[in-house]
Amino acid sequence: MLVYTVKRLLEMVPTFFGITVISFLILHLAPGKPTDVLTEMNPKITPEARERLEKYYGLDQPLHIQYGLWLKRVVRLDFGESFAADHRPVWDKIRERLPVTILLNVLSLFLILAVAIPIGVSSAVHPYSLYDKITTLVVFVGFAVPTFWLALLLMLLFGVTLDWLPISGLKSMDYDSLSLPAQVWDRVSHLILPVFASAFGGLAGISRYMRSNMLEVIRQDYITTARAKGLSETTVIYKHALRNALLPIITILGLSLPGLIGGSVIFENIFGIPGMGQFFFQALMTRDYPSIMGVLTIGAALTLLGNLLADIGYAVSDPRIRAG
């Protein structure tokens, strides 16, 4: 198992390098420059002042030199200074917001696993029943409804009309004056809507994959043999069938991490959550190259880590993977 893990880690290095190269090139080949934000609305800016700004930010050098300098800093976890007015180190900004995004994605992933797998298993055990038809209808709705539109509907219903849940931020303005139980509920209530909206699409997909896999597994000969031995239906389903049905789900979960991380850009802006997604959007609007590359790099690292964990989980579940 150790050899398999080390091999996968080594394979991640060129992949990560390729992601950073492509991201850097696309970012710098896009129309506009960071200096345009400072100069376009200022008629007093001269061409000489533009050149000085470009030299100050290092934009006057060829792309390969800019990338080489950036890569040297990244090895030391130094993403440079932000082009924003505060000129703070990008890593400091990321470190402040990264835990929020990780928390949202972990909670969304946990909700997907906790709800989608039981729904998929029960639908497969009772195929074409009324319960199966209802869950299928709900899943189709989940596939069809755009998640950002669902988030707005949830905000309108539970936050505006019913006034049950807050619709922005991570805590209320009077948070410090609340008692400890009230502070805990205040934090939880602020997370309910964004976590549910983020996980809804994944719930639909994973539950259908789980149902399909379980239907295929419970028709196998070894399941028939287990039942012929007199084992209880619970043991047959949850001990023998479920483990094999989970193998494709593990891979799908690893591949779904980029979608969760990318979806943070939408949900964090809709719900006003100060995470990596909101930071990334603000950096894009101001063409803050160091901040954009910092977020993309951290997102790529988290995605590769998620895929690694999925591969390890796959190898743990199926010894043939480790042997191969």
Residue pairs with C-beta under 8 A, 6 or more apart in sequence:
1 312
1 315
1 316
1 322
4 312
4 315
4 321
4 322
5 308
5 312
8 308
8 311
8 312
9 308
12 304
12 308
15 304
16 300
16 301
16 304
19 296
19 300
20 71
20 74
20 293
20 296
20 297
20 300
21 67
23 293
23 296
23 297
23 300
24 63
24 66
24 67
24 70
24 293
25 63
27 289
27 292
27 293
27 296
28 63
28 66
28 289
32 287
33 54
33 59
33 287
34 57
34 59
34 83
34 286
34 287
34 288
34 289
35 50
35 53
35 54
35 57
35 59
36 287
37 286
37 287
38 45
38 53
39 45
39 49
39 50
39 53
51 60
54 60
57 83
57 289
58 66
58 69
59 66
61 69
70 80
70 290
70 293
73 79
73 80
74 297
77 91
78 89
78 91
79 89
79 90
79 91
79 94
79 290
79 291
79 293
79 294
79 297
80 89
80 90
80 290
80 294
81 87
81 88
81 89
81 90
81 290
82 88
82 89
82 90
82 93
82 283
82 288
82 290
82 291
83 286
83 287
83 288
83 289
83 290
83 291
84 283
84 286
84 288
84 291
90 290
90 291
90 294
91 294
93 279
93 291
93 294
94 276
94 279
94 294
94 295
94 298
96 274
97 274
97 275
97 276
97 278
97 279
98 275
98 276
98 298
100 170
100 268
100 273
100 274
100 275
100 276
101 261
101 264
101 268
101 275
101 276
101 277
102 302
103 191
104 191
104 194
104 195
104 198
104 264
104 267
104 268
104 273
104 275
105 198
105 257
105 260
105 261
105 264
107 191
107 195
107 199
108 195
108 198
108 199
108 202
108 260
109 199
109 202
109 253
109 257
109 260
111 195
111 196
111 199
111 203
112 199
112 202
112 203
112 206
112 253
113 206
113 253
115 199
115 203
115 207
116 202
116 203
116 205
116 206
116 207
116 210
117 206
117 207
117 210
117 246
117 249
119 135
119 203
119 207
119 210
119 211
120 206
120 207
120 208
120 209
120 210
120 211
120 213
120 214
121 210
121 211
121 214
121 237
121 238
121 242
121 245
122 131
123 131
123 132
123 135
123 136
123 207
123 211
124 210
124 211
124 212
124 213
124 214
124 215
124 218
125 214
125 218
125 237
126 132
127 215
132 211
135 207
138 204
139 204
139 207
139 208
140 204
141 204
142 200
142 201
142 203
142 204
142 205
143 201
143 204
143 205
145 200
147 197
147 198
147 200
147 201
147 263
147 266
147 267
148 266
148 267
148 270
150 197
150 200
151 193
151 194
151 197
151 266
151 267
151 270
151 271
152 270
154 193
154 196
154 197
155 167
155 193
155 270
155 271
158 164
158 165
158 167
158 193
159 165
159 166
159 167
159 193
160 167
165 189
165 190
165 192
165 193
166 172
166 186
166 189
166 190
167 193
167 271
168 271
168 272
168 273
169 190
169 271
169 272
169 273
169 274
170 187
170 190
170 191
170 273
170 274
171 183
171 186
171 187
171 190
172 178
172 186
172 190
175 183
175 186
178 186
193 271
194 267
194 268
194 270
194 271
194 273
197 267
197 270
198 260
198 263
198 264
198 267
201 259
202 256
202 259
202 260
205 252
205 256
206 249
206 252
206 253
206 256
209 248
209 249
209 252
210 245
210 249
213 245
213 246
213 247
213 248
213 249
214 241
214 242
214 245
216 245
217 223
217 241
217 244
217 245
218 236
218 237
218 241
222 240
223 236
223 240
223 241
226 235
226 236
226 240
227 233
227 236
231 240
243 317
246 317
247 314
247 317
247 318
250 310
250 313
250 314
250 317
251 310
251 314
253 306
253 310
254 306
254 307
254 309
254 310
254 311
254 313
255 307
255 310
257 302
257 303
257 306
257 307
258 299
258 303
261 276
261 299
261 302
261 303
262 299
263 277
264 275
264 276
264 277
265 277
265 278
265 280
265 281
266 277
267 273
267 277
268 274
268 275
268 276
268 277
268 278
268 281
269 277
269 278
269 281
272 278
276 295
276 298
276 299
279 291
279 295
280 291
280 292
280 295
280 296
282 288
283 291
283 292
283 295
284 292
311 321
314 321
315 321
315 322
